[in-house]
Amino acid sequence: MSEIRKQLAAALFFKQVDSGILDYYINQRHWLSKRTDLYKVDEFFCVYKNASEEVIEKYNDRITFLHDDVLIDASLIQQRHTTRQSWYKQQFIKLAFAWNAQTRFIEVIIIDGDSLLYNVYSPHSVSLIKKPEPVTYLTATCRLLPTEAIKQACRLHKNKMSPIINFGVWTTDIVVTGIKSKNYVRLEDWINHAFNIISEESTLYNGPVFSEYLWYASLALLSNKISLSNTNPSVFRRGQAVPGLTVEKVASIPGFFSVIAFEKPGTHKDGILVSLMAKLLWTLRLEWR
């Protein structure tokens, strides 16, 4: 008899584990409220590239740690010469997690490791924000989708609706079905195929050519079991640019935003003008997407 699947896993994805972010999710469970239409997290995962032994020892009684090499064979990526190689690797690690979680969990919340979520989980849903994304995203993404899902991806782009918002609620069956739709039964073979396509498209376009969030959303919107989220998440991507704002401070204030990201230094150009703009938008509770 097969094991009965649990409802929900949550997974944080880090290159370098940030203990402040982990503390937020352990101590601040308000983002997963106890309303009857929501589910509790059955298991919390931390998928990482680098983490100190001290951090793992501190949290391993509350969080399951997985090194990303467990999910993806590093040699599949290292042989590539694609620009944004490590960026694409992070995307496929998320898909690999969902693929492997499918036998144990019905849904997974996929969370970028620089992001704090506040009450955004709505089961069986896809969250979108009004934001135009580069048309290059459609190139490799569409080549990895079945025909009907391509129509969904193009519709999202045409309507300037984006699922690329630092988190996603994914139904694991949809991820597995999407990968197998290209006649691959092994995840490794599909990833190899996907990177061949990304490499081809990257030689033609100067921009990102694949998004894991767009790939999943396009598949999910084909399902009559998945609806658009009514949470209308508000996003502030530049938390690190607000003078004096820290992860610890965010944990102690009301949730004005659904998602607040503290992106690593060097991700964007910073400076006095950026800090002033960030402080102004934060004070006025206006989004920075």
Helices and strands as residue ranges (DSSP letters): E 6-16, H 19-27, G 29-31, E 43-50, H 53-59, E 64-67, H 68-71, H 74-78, H 85-101, E 105-112, E 115-117, E 125-126, E 129-130, H 137-143, H 147-158, E 161-162, E 167-171, H 172-180, H 187-202, H 212-220, E 227-228, E 235-236, G 239-241, H 247-251, E 259-261, H 272-283
